């Protein structure tokens, strides 16, 4: 008879904790299902590039085919020529701005010192709009990888030499974009 009372106490103990654990699992499942525990909703928006070129602001728009706007600031200690900007991600497709599109950002829309690309003097900032082939309709935040190719603006020499120096000494910078599609 004593053995049955111990078994009953053990069974009641396990059932009580079993129901409590089951309730906790159901609550966690419901929170995950409704997106409350989605890590992308908890992460802050950010646009980061390596030291020297700073991403001051950003916007991903889904209007039309979609576009990405970046406000960049040069803190590299010298002027640079940005030759291309490419952003890739899960919902971002074909977001590339090539040399021709970047050259149009210069004053007068012409090449700077006969070098094609966007000239960004040291300490200057500017806004660039990258048109995408498509930005999927998406609710929430998305992540994109930014790749920027650039060279130092090389004063001196003739136009052909400056353009060749920029082509020979091209650098790549990679960054990250985490933003809400608006």
C-alpha positions as CSV (number, residue, x, y, z in Angstrom):
1,X,0.0,0.0,0.0
2,X,2.9,2.4,0.7
3,X,4.3,1.6,-2.7
4,X,1.1,2.8,-4.4
5,X,1.0,6.1,-2.6
6,X,4.6,6.9,-3.7
7,X,3.8,6.0,-7.3
8,X,0.7,8.2,-7.2
9,X,2.7,11.2,-5.8
10,X,5.4,10.7,-8.5
11,X,2.7,10.5,-11.2
12,X,1.0,13.7,-10.0
13,X,4.4,15.5,-9.8
14,X,5.2,14.5,-13.5
15,X,1.7,15.4,-14.7
16,X,1.8,18.9,-13.1
17,X,5.2,19.7,-14.6
18,X,4.3,18.1,-17.9
19,X,1.2,20.3,-18.3
20,X,3.3,23.4,-17.4
21,X,5.9,22.5,-20.0
22,X,3.3,21.9,-22.6
23,X,1.7,25.3,-22.0
24,X,5.1,27.0,-22.3
25,X,5.8,25.2,-25.6
26,X,2.4,26.2,-27.0
27,X,3.0,29.9,-26.1
28,X,6.4,29.9,-27.7
29,X,5.0,28.2,-30.8
30,X,2.2,30.9,-31.1
31,X,4.7,33.7,-30.7
32,X,6.9,32.3,-33.4
33,X,4.0,31.7,-35.7
34,X,2.8,35.3,-35.4
35,X,6.3,36.7,-36.0
36,X,6.9,38.1,-32.6
37,X,10.1,36.1,-32.2
38,X,11.3,36.8,-35.8
39,X,14.9,37.9,-35.4
40,X,14.7,40.2,-38.4
41,X,12.1,42.3,-36.6
42,X,14.3,42.6,-33.6
43,X,17.5,43.7,-35.5
44,X,18.1,47.4,-36.1
45,X,18.4,48.9,-39.6
46,X,21.9,49.5,-40.6
47,X,24.2,50.4,-43.5
48,X,27.8,49.6,-42.9
49,X,30.9,50.0,-45.0
50,X,34.6,49.6,-44.1
51,X,36.4,52.5,-42.5
52,X,36.9,55.5,-44.7
53,X,33.7,55.4,-46.7
54,X,30.6,55.9,-44.6
55,X,27.0,55.1,-45.3
56,X,25.1,58.0,-43.6
57,X,21.6,57.0,-44.6
58,X,19.7,54.5,-46.7
59,X,16.3,53.7,-48.2
60,X,15.0,50.7,-50.1
61,X,11.9,51.4,-52.1
62,X,9.7,48.9,-53.8
63,X,8.0,51.4,-56.1
64,X,8.2,50.5,-59.7
65,X,11.0,47.9,-60.1
66,X,12.5,49.2,-56.9
67,X,15.5,51.2,-56.0
68,X,18.1,51.7,-53.2
69,X,19.2,55.2,-52.1
70,X,22.5,55.5,-50.2
71,X,24.0,58.7,-48.8
72,X,27.8,58.2,-48.8
73,X,30.5,60.2,-47.2
74,X,34.2,60.1,-48.1
75,X,36.5,60.1,-45.1
76,X,39.5,58.3,-46.7
77,X,41.9,61.2,-46.6
78,X,41.8,61.7,-50.4
79,X,39.4,62.0,-53.2
80,X,38.1,58.8,-54.8
81,X,36.4,57.8,-58.0
82,X,33.6,55.3,-57.5
83,X,33.4,53.1,-60.5
84,X,30.5,50.8,-59.7
85,X,28.1,50.0,-56.9
86,X,26.3,46.6,-56.7
87,X,23.8,45.5,-54.0
88,X,22.6,41.9,-53.9
89,X,20.2,40.2,-51.5
90,X,17.3,37.8,-51.1
91,X,14.7,40.2,-52.4
92,X,17.0,42.6,-54.3
93,X,17.7,41.7,-57.9
94,X,19.8,43.5,-60.4
95,X,20.8,46.5,-58.2
96,X,23.8,47.7,-60.1
97,X,25.0,51.2,-60.9
98,X,27.8,51.2,-63.5
99,X,30.4,53.8,-64.5
100,X,28.1,55.6,-66.9
101,X,25.4,56.1,-64.3
102,X,27.9,57.2,-61.7
103,X,29.6,59.7,-64.1
104,X,26.2,61.4,-64.5
105,X,26.4,62.3,-60.7
106,X,29.4,64.6,-61.3
107,X,29.0,68.3,-61.7
108,X,27.8,68.8,-65.3
109,X,27.4,65.1,-65.7
110,X,30.8,64.7,-67.2
111,X,33.9,62.6,-66.4
112,X,36.1,64.1,-63.7
113,X,39.7,64.7,-64.9
114,X,38.9,62.5,-67.8
115,X,38.1,59.6,-65.5
116,X,34.7,58.0,-65.7
117,X,32.9,57.4,-62.4
118,X,31.6,59.4,-59.5
119,X,34.1,61.7,-58.0
120,X,33.7,62.1,-54.2
121,X,36.3,64.5,-52.7
122,X,37.6,63.9,-49.3
123,X,35.1,65.0,-46.7
124,X,32.3,65.4,-49.2
125,X,29.1,63.4,-49.2
126,X,26.5,62.6,-51.8
127,X,23.4,60.6,-52.5
128,X,23.3,57.8,-55.1
129,X,20.2,56.0,-56.4
130,X,20.6,52.5,-57.6
131,X,17.8,51.2,-59.8
132,X,17.0,47.5,-59.5
133,X,15.5,45.2,-62.0
134,X,13.2,44.1,-59.3
135,X,12.6,44.3,-55.6
136,X,10.2,41.6,-54.5
137,X,7.2,42.7,-52.5
138,X,8.2,41.9,-49.0
139,X,7.0,42.8,-45.6
140,X,9.8,43.4,-43.1
141,X,13.5,43.9,-43.2
142,X,15.8,42.5,-45.8
143,X,19.6,42.1,-45.9
144,X,21.8,43.1,-48.8
145,X,25.5,42.9,-49.5
146,X,27.1,46.1,-51.0
147,X,30.1,45.9,-53.2
148,X,31.8,49.2,-54.3
149,X,34.7,49.4,-56.7
150,X,36.8,52.6,-56.6
151,X,40.2,54.1,-57.2
152,X,42.0,57.1,-56.0
153,X,41.6,60.2,-58.1
154,X,45.0,60.5,-59.6
155,X,46.0,64.1,-60.3
156,X,48.7,64.8,-62.9
157,X,49.6,63.2,-66.2
158,X,47.5,63.2,-69.3
159,X,43.9,62.1,-69.5
160,X,44.7,58.6,-70.8
161,X,47.3,58.1,-68.1
162,X,44.9,59.1,-65.3
163,X,42.2,56.8,-66.7
164,X,44.7,53.9,-67.1
165,X,46.0,54.4,-63.5
166,X,42.4,54.3,-62.2
167,X,41.7,51.1,-64.2
168,X,45.0,49.4,-63.1
169,X,44.6,50.3,-59.4
170,X,40.9,49.5,-58.7
171,X,39.9,48.6,-55.2
172,X,36.9,46.7,-53.9
173,X,35.0,47.6,-50.7
174,X,32.3,45.4,-49.2
175,X,29.6,46.3,-46.8
176,X,26.2,45.3,-45.5
177,X,22.7,46.8,-45.7
178,X,19.8,45.8,-43.4
179,X,16.7,47.8,-44.0
180,X,12.9,47.7,-44.3
181,X,11.5,47.7,-47.8
182,X,9.2,50.7,-48.1
